[in-house]
Amino acid sequence: MLKTAYPKIGNMIVPSGGTPTEITTAGAATYTAAQVLSGLIYRDPSGGSRSDTLPTISSLLAALPEPKVGDYIDFVVTNGADAAETITVSPGTGGTLTSGCINTIAQNAQRRFRIVLTGSGRTVTGYTVTC
């Protein structure tokens, strides 16, 4: 399977710069690797606060050609709620959240996240989310 070649500058994986992802699910959403790699997720929680999940490490690794320990992806989640609805973003399987990371996003606010690939030696086995 041919993977999309996301360019890198040092260890930074450059977002695709394509169309920002828009999610309007009335319920929790699990973001895909492609959505995160777009660089911008616009989320309308559609009537209530939501607890969303980032992709699993396996789905991120499947989307990236030649991932390496220390590579990172920056992306932004914007909360486009029309009322006081909060979005909480949590890591998927294989991911952890750094201590002190504020992973909630208030109405009409946005937050930048960084996913850093982790592991041992050359083997990527997980990721850490910083805010």
SENU-206861 format. One record per atom (N, C-alpha, C): atom name; z, x, y; residue number from 1. Coordinates in nm, 2 decimals, always signed. Each point is the difference from the previous one (the first is absolute). Example, Ala and Ser with C-alpha at 12.3 -4.5 7.8 and 13.67 -1.06 7.14 Angstrom:
BEGIN
bado  pz  px  py  kedo
N  +0.78  +1.32  -0.57  1
CA  +0.00  -0.09  +0.12  1
C  +0.00  +0.09  +0.12  1
N  -0.07  -0.04  +0.11  2
CA  +0.00  +0.09  +0.11  2
C  +0.08  -0.08  +0.11  2
//
This chain:
BEGIN
bado  pz  px  py  kedo
N  +0.00  +0.08  -0.12  1
CA  +0.00  -0.08  +0.12  1
C  +0.00  +0.09  +0.12  1
N  -0.09  -0.03  +0.10  2
CA  -0.01  +0.08  +0.12  2
C  +0.10  -0.06  +0.10  2
N  +0.08  +0.09  +0.05  3
CA  +0.11  -0.04  +0.10  3
C  -0.05  +0.03  +0.14  3
N  +0.04  -0.08  +0.09  4
CA  -0.03  +0.02  +0.14  4
C  +0.06  +0.13  +0.05  4
N  -0.08  +0.08  +0.07  5
CA  +0.04  +0.13  +0.04  5
C  +0.07  -0.02  +0.14  5
N  +0.13  -0.01  +0.00  6
CA  +0.08  -0.01  +0.12  6
C  +0.01  +0.14  +0.05  6
N  -0.05  +0.03  +0.12  7
CA  +0.01  +0.14  +0.06  7
C  +0.15  +0.04  +0.02  7
N  +0.02  +0.13  -0.01  8
CA  +0.14  +0.05  +0.03  8
C  +0.00  +0.11  +0.11  8
N  +0.10  +0.00  +0.07  9
CA  +0.02  +0.10  +0.10  9
C  +0.14  +0.06  -0.04  9
N  -0.01  +0.12  -0.06  10
CA  +0.12  +0.06  -0.06  10
C  +0.05  -0.09  -0.11  10
N  +0.12  -0.05  +0.01  11
CA  +0.05  -0.10  -0.10  11
C  -0.01  -0.14  +0.04  11
N  -0.06  -0.03  +0.12  12
CA  -0.01  -0.14  +0.05  12
C  -0.12  -0.06  -0.06  12
N  +0.01  -0.11  -0.07  13
CA  -0.11  -0.08  -0.05  13
C  -0.04  -0.09  +0.12  13
N  -0.12  +0.01  +0.04  14
CA  -0.05  -0.08  +0.12  14
C  -0.03  -0.14  -0.04  14
N  +0.05  -0.10  +0.07  15
CA  -0.03  -0.14  -0.04  15
C  -0.15  -0.02  +0.01  15
N  -0.05  -0.10  -0.07  16
CA  -0.14  -0.03  -0.01  16
C  -0.06  -0.04  +0.14  16
N  +0.09  -0.06  +0.08  17
CA  -0.05  -0.04  +0.13  17
C  -0.09  -0.13  -0.01  17
N  +0.00  -0.06  -0.11  18
CA  -0.08  -0.12  -0.02  18
C  +0.07  -0.12  +0.07  18
N  -0.04  -0.11  -0.05  19
CA  +0.06  -0.13  +0.06  19
C  +0.15  +0.00  -0.04  19
N  +0.08  -0.03  +0.10  20
CA  +0.14  -0.01  -0.03  20
C  +0.03  -0.11  -0.09  20
N  +0.09  +0.01  -0.09  21
CA  +0.04  -0.10  -0.10  21
C  +0.08  -0.11  +0.07  21
N  -0.04  -0.13  -0.03  22
CA  +0.08  -0.11  +0.05  22
C  +0.06  -0.08  -0.12  22
N  +0.13  -0.02  +0.00  23
CA  +0.07  -0.07  -0.11  23
C  +0.07  -0.11  +0.06  23
N  -0.03  -0.12  -0.05  24
CA  +0.06  -0.13  +0.06  24
C  +0.07  -0.07  -0.12  24
N  +0.04  +0.06  -0.10  25
CA  +0.06  -0.06  -0.12  25
C  +0.13  -0.06  +0.04  25
N  +0.02  -0.13  -0.04  26
CA  +0.13  -0.07  +0.03  26
C  +0.09  +0.03  -0.12  26
N  +0.05  +0.12  +0.00  27
CA  +0.09  +0.05  -0.11  27
C  -0.01  +0.15  +0.01  27
N  +0.07  +0.07  -0.10  28
CA  +0.00  +0.14  +0.00  28
C  -0.14  +0.05  -0.04  28
N  -0.04  +0.12  +0.06  29
CA  -0.13  +0.06  -0.03  29
C  +0.02  +0.14  -0.06  29
N  -0.08  +0.04  -0.09  30
CA  +0.00  +0.14  -0.05  30
C  -0.13  +0.06  +0.06  30
N  +0.02  +0.10  +0.08  31
CA  -0.12  +0.07  +0.06  31
C  -0.07  +0.08  -0.10  31
N  -0.13  +0.01  +0.01  32
CA  -0.08  +0.08  -0.09  32
C  -0.02  +0.14  +0.06  32
N  -0.04  +0.09  -0.08  33
CA  -0.02  +0.14  +0.05  33
C  -0.11  -0.01  +0.10  33
N  -0.11  -0.08  -0.02  34
CA  -0.10  +0.00  +0.10  34
C  +0.05  -0.06  +0.14  34
N  +0.09  -0.09  -0.01  35
CA  +0.05  -0.06  +0.13  35
C  +0.08  +0.11  +0.07  35
N  +0.08  +0.07  -0.07  36
CA  +0.08  +0.11  +0.07  36
C  -0.09  +0.11  +0.05  36
N  -0.11  +0.03  -0.08  37
CA  -0.09  +0.11  +0.04  37
C  -0.09  -0.05  +0.12  37
N  +0.00  -0.13  +0.03  38
CA  -0.08  -0.04  +0.12  38
C  +0.07  +0.05  +0.13  38
N  +0.13  +0.02  -0.01  39
CA  +0.07  +0.05  +0.11  39
C  +0.07  -0.10  +0.09  39
N  -0.04  -0.13  -0.02  40
CA  +0.06  -0.10  +0.08  40
C  +0.01  -0.13  -0.08  40
N  +0.12  -0.06  -0.01  41
CA  +0.02  -0.13  -0.07  41
C  +0.05  -0.09  +0.11  41
N  -0.07  -0.11  +0.02  42
CA  +0.05  -0.11  +0.09  42
C  +0.05  -0.11  -0.09  42
N  +0.13  -0.03  +0.01  43
CA  +0.07  -0.09  -0.09  43
C  +0.05  -0.12  +0.08  43
N  -0.05  -0.12  -0.03  44
CA  +0.06  -0.12  +0.05  44
C  +0.08  -0.07  -0.11  44
N  +0.13  +0.00  +0.02  45
CA  +0.09  -0.05  -0.11  45
C  -0.01  -0.15  -0.03  45
N  -0.08  -0.07  +0.08  46
CA  -0.03  -0.14  -0.03  46
C  +0.12  -0.09  -0.03  46
N  +0.09  +0.00  +0.10  47
CA  +0.11  -0.10  -0.01  47
C  +0.14  +0.04  -0.05  47
N  +0.01  +0.13  -0.03  48
CA  +0.14  +0.04  -0.04  48
C  +0.00  +0.15  -0.01  48
N  +0.12  +0.06  +0.00  49
CA  +0.02  +0.14  -0.02  49
C  -0.05  +0.04  -0.14  49
N  -0.06  +0.12  -0.02  50
CA  -0.06  +0.04  -0.12  50
C  +0.05  +0.14  -0.04  50
N  +0.01  +0.02  -0.13  51
CA  +0.03  +0.13  -0.06  51
C  -0.13  +0.05  -0.07  51
N  -0.07  +0.10  +0.06  52
CA  -0.12  +0.05  -0.06  52
C  +0.02  +0.13  -0.07  52
N  -0.09  +0.03  -0.09  53
CA  +0.01  +0.12  -0.08  53
C  -0.12  +0.09  +0.01  53
N  +0.02  +0.13  +0.01  54
CA  -0.11  +0.10  +0.01  54
C  -0.06  +0.02  -0.14  54
N  -0.11  +0.06  -0.01  55
CA  -0.06  +0.02  -0.13  55
C  +0.08  +0.09  -0.09  55
N  -0.03  -0.01  -0.13  56
CA  +0.07  +0.09  -0.10  56
C  -0.06  +0.14  +0.02  56
N  +0.07  +0.10  -0.05  57
CA  -0.05  +0.14  +0.00  57
C  -0.13  +0.00  -0.08  57
N  -0.01  -0.07  -0.11  58
CA  -0.12  +0.01  -0.09  58
C  -0.12  -0.06  +0.07  58
N  +0.02  -0.10  +0.08  59
CA  -0.12  -0.06  +0.07  59
C  -0.04  +0.10  +0.12  59
N  +0.09  +0.06  +0.06  60
CA  -0.03  +0.10  +0.11  60
C  -0.08  +0.12  -0.06  60
N  +0.05  +0.05  -0.12  61
CA  -0.06  +0.11  -0.06  61
C  -0.14  -0.03  -0.05  61
N  -0.02  -0.13  -0.05  62
CA  -0.13  -0.04  -0.04  62
C  -0.10  -0.01  +0.11  62
N  +0.05  -0.02  +0.13  63
CA  -0.09  -0.02  +0.11  63
C  -0.04  +0.13  +0.07  63
N  +0.08  +0.11  -0.03  64
CA  -0.02  +0.13  +0.07  64
C  -0.06  +0.10  -0.08  64
N  -0.10  +0.07  +0.05  65
CA  -0.06  +0.11  -0.07  65
C  +0.09  +0.12  +0.02  65
N  +0.04  +0.07  -0.11  66
CA  +0.07  +0.12  +0.01  66
C  +0.13  +0.00  +0.08  66
N  +0.09  -0.10  -0.02  67
CA  +0.13  -0.01  +0.07  67
C  +0.08  +0.12  -0.04  67
N  +0.08  +0.05  +0.10  68
CA  +0.09  +0.11  -0.02  68
C  +0.13  -0.03  +0.06  68
N  +0.10  +0.07  -0.06  69
CA  +0.14  -0.01  +0.05  69
C  +0.00  +0.04  +0.15  69
N  +0.06  -0.08  +0.08  70
CA  +0.01  +0.03  +0.15  70
C  -0.11  -0.07  +0.08  70
N  -0.10  -0.05  -0.07  71
CA  -0.10  -0.08  +0.08  71
C  +0.07  -0.13  +0.05  71
N  -0.05  -0.04  +0.12  72
CA  +0.06  -0.12  +0.06  72
C  -0.10  -0.10  +0.06  72
N  +0.04  -0.12  +0.01  73
CA  -0.08  -0.11  +0.06  73
C  +0.08  -0.07  +0.11  73
N  -0.05  +0.00  +0.12  74
CA  +0.07  -0.08  +0.10  74
C  -0.08  -0.13  +0.02  74
N  +0.08  -0.11  +0.02  75
CA  -0.06  -0.13  +0.02  75
C  +0.10  -0.08  +0.08  75
N  -0.05  -0.11  +0.06  76
CA  +0.08  -0.09  +0.09  76
C  -0.01  -0.14  -0.06  76
N  +0.12  -0.06  +0.00  77
CA  +0.01  -0.15  -0.03  77
C  +0.04  -0.07  +0.13  77
N  -0.09  -0.10  +0.04  78
CA  +0.03  -0.08  +0.11  78
C  +0.04  -0.14  -0.04  78
N  +0.11  -0.05  +0.06  79
CA  +0.05  -0.13  -0.03  79
C  -0.06  -0.10  +0.10  79
N  -0.09  -0.08  -0.04  80
CA  -0.06  -0.10  +0.10  80
C  +0.06  -0.14  -0.01  80
N  +0.12  -0.01  -0.03  81
CA  +0.07  -0.13  -0.01  81
C  +0.00  -0.08  +0.13  81
N  -0.01  -0.13  -0.02  82
CA  +0.01  -0.08  +0.12  82
C  +0.14  -0.06  +0.03  82
N  +0.10  +0.05  -0.08  83
CA  +0.14  -0.04  +0.01  83
C  +0.08  +0.12  -0.04  83
N  +0.13  -0.02  +0.00  84
CA  +0.10  +0.11  -0.03  84
C  +0.00  +0.03  -0.15  84
N  -0.11  +0.06  -0.05  85
CA  -0.02  +0.03  -0.15  85
C  -0.01  +0.15  -0.01  85
N  +0.08  +0.05  -0.09  86
CA  +0.01  +0.14  -0.03  86
C  -0.07  +0.04  -0.12  86
N  -0.06  +0.12  +0.00  87
CA  -0.06  +0.06  -0.12  87
C  +0.08  +0.12  -0.04  87
N  +0.03  +0.00  -0.13  88
CA  +0.07  +0.12  -0.06  88
C  -0.10  +0.06  -0.10  88
N  -0.02  +0.13  +0.02  89
CA  -0.10  +0.08  -0.08  89
C  +0.08  +0.09  -0.09  89
N  -0.02  -0.01  -0.13  90
CA  +0.07  +0.08  -0.10  90
C  -0.10  +0.08  -0.09  90
N  +0.04  +0.11  -0.05  91
CA  -0.08  +0.08  -0.09  91
C  -0.03  -0.08  -0.13  91
N  -0.12  +0.03  -0.06  92
CA  -0.03  -0.05  -0.13  92
C  +0.05  +0.09  -0.10  92
N  -0.03  -0.02  -0.13  93
CA  +0.04  +0.08  -0.11  93
C  -0.04  +0.14  +0.02  93
N  +0.10  +0.09  -0.02  94
CA  -0.03  +0.15  +0.02  94
C  +0.03  +0.04  +0.14  94
N  +0.03  -0.09  +0.09  95
CA  +0.03  +0.04  +0.14  95
C  +0.15  -0.01  +0.04  95
N  +0.04  +0.07  +0.10  96
CA  +0.13  -0.01  +0.05  96
C  +0.00  +0.00  +0.15  96
N  +0.10  -0.06  +0.06  97
CA  +0.01  -0.01  +0.15  97
C  +0.10  +0.11  +0.05  97
N  -0.03  +0.07  +0.10  98
CA  +0.09  +0.10  +0.05  98
C  +0.12  -0.06  +0.06  98
N  +0.11  +0.07  -0.01  99
CA  +0.12  -0.05  +0.06  99
C  -0.01  -0.02  +0.15  99
N  +0.04  -0.11  +0.06  100
CA  -0.01  -0.02  +0.14  100
C  -0.13  -0.06  +0.04  100
N  -0.09  -0.02  -0.09  101
CA  -0.13  -0.06  +0.04  101
C  +0.01  -0.15  +0.03  101
N  -0.04  -0.04  +0.11  102
CA  +0.01  -0.14  +0.04  102
C  -0.14  -0.06  -0.04  102
N  +0.01  -0.08  -0.11  103
CA  -0.12  -0.06  -0.06  103
C  -0.02  -0.14  +0.03  103
N  +0.06  -0.05  +0.11  104
CA  -0.02  -0.14  +0.04  104
C  -0.08  +0.00  +0.13  104
N  -0.08  -0.11  +0.01  105
CA  -0.09  -0.01  +0.12  105
C  +0.02  -0.14  +0.05  105
N  +0.05  -0.01  +0.13  106
CA  +0.02  -0.12  +0.07  106
C  -0.13  -0.07  +0.04  106
N  +0.01  -0.12  +0.04  107
CA  -0.11  -0.08  +0.06  107
C  -0.07  +0.08  +0.11  107
N  -0.14  +0.01  -0.01  108
CA  -0.08  +0.06  +0.10  108
C  +0.03  +0.15  +0.02  108
N  +0.05  +0.06  -0.10  109
CA  +0.03  +0.15  +0.00  109
C  -0.08  +0.07  -0.10  109
N  +0.00  +0.13  +0.00  110
CA  -0.07  +0.08  -0.10  110
C  +0.09  +0.12  -0.04  110
N  -0.03  +0.05  -0.12  111
CA  +0.07  +0.12  -0.04  111
C  -0.09  +0.09  -0.07  111
N  +0.01  +0.13  +0.02  112
CA  -0.08  +0.10  -0.07  112
C  +0.08  +0.05  -0.12  112
N  -0.07  +0.01  -0.11  113
CA  +0.06  +0.05  -0.12  113
C  -0.08  +0.12  -0.05  113
N  +0.07  +0.09  -0.07  114
CA  -0.07  +0.12  -0.06  114
C  +0.04  +0.00  -0.15  114
N  -0.10  +0.01  -0.08  115
CA  +0.02  +0.01  -0.15  115
C  -0.03  +0.15  -0.03  115
N  +0.10  +0.07  -0.05  116
CA  -0.02  +0.14  -0.04  116
C  +0.00  +0.01  -0.15  116
N  -0.10  +0.06  -0.06  117
CA  -0.01  +0.01  -0.14  117
C  +0.10  +0.11  -0.05  117
N  +0.08  -0.03  -0.10  118
CA  +0.10  +0.09  -0.05  118
C  -0.02  +0.03  -0.15  118
N  +0.06  +0.11  -0.04  119
CA  -0.01  +0.03  -0.14  119
C  +0.05  +0.15  -0.02  119
N  -0.05  +0.06  -0.11  120
CA  +0.04  +0.13  -0.04  120
C  -0.12  +0.09  -0.02  120
N  +0.00  +0.11  +0.07  121
CA  -0.12  +0.09  -0.02  121
C  -0.13  -0.07  +0.05  121
N  -0.10  -0.02  -0.08  122
CA  -0.12  -0.06  +0.04  122
C  -0.01  -0.15  -0.05  122
N  +0.11  -0.05  -0.06  123
CA  -0.01  -0.13  -0.06  123
C  +0.07  -0.10  +0.09  123
N  -0.08  -0.10  +0.05  124
CA  +0.06  -0.10  +0.09  124
C  +0.06  -0.11  -0.09  124
N  +0.13  -0.03  +0.02  125
CA  +0.06  -0.10  -0.08  125
C  +0.06  -0.12  +0.07  125
N  +0.00  +0.01  +0.14  126
CA  +0.06  -0.11  +0.08  126
C  -0.04  +0.02  +0.14  126
N  +0.07  -0.08  +0.08  127
CA  -0.02  +0.01  +0.15  127
C  +0.13  -0.03  +0.07  127
N  +0.01  +0.05  +0.12  128
CA  +0.12  -0.04  +0.09  128
C  -0.06  -0.06  +0.12  128
N  +0.07  -0.11  +0.05  129
CA  -0.05  -0.07  +0.12  129
C  +0.10  +0.04  +0.12  129
N  -0.06  +0.05  +0.11  130
CA  +0.08  +0.02  +0.12  130
C  -0.05  -0.09  +0.11  130
N  +0.09  -0.03  +0.09  131
CA  -0.04  -0.09  +0.11  131
C  +0.01  +0.07  +0.13  131
//
